[in-house]
């Protein structure tokens, strides 16, 4: 399981909410979670949530 998905599930947050929290669209978030795009530019936003 990818780290982003693991963190999301540990915090009991759905994909829509997680996308809002890191300020991306739902469709882009799904691509991040499934490793279709590189998450490097979003990592700095994750510390706010986690």
N, C-alpha and C positions, 0 to 999 in steps of 0.2 A: 504494500500500500504506500502510496506516495506521501511525503511528509505533510503537505498541505491538507490532504484529505484526512490524514490521521489527526492532525490538530483540530480540524473542523469537527470531526466526530467526537473527539474528547470533550469539546466544549458544547456539544449538542446544538450545533448551528447548521441550518440547511444551506444549500449552495446559493440561494437567492440572497439570504441575509449576509453570508460571507462576502459575496460580490459587492454588496452595498458597503460593507465595512472596509473593504480595501479599495473602494471607488472604481470598480470596473463593471462592465455589463455582465449579466448572467452568462451569456454565451461565451464571452472572453474568459470568465472565471472557469467554466467547464473545460476550456482548452488548457488553461493553466494547470488545473487539477489532473488532467489526463496527459500532461507533458507534450502537448502539441505546440506550445509556445514557451519561450524561455521566461521564467519568473524573475529574473534578476532585477528588473526595474521595479518590481512590486515588493521585494523583500523588506525594504525600509518601512513600508506601511504595515507589515504584519506585526511588528513589535508593539504597535498601538493596541492591537487586539489581544495578543498573547503576552 
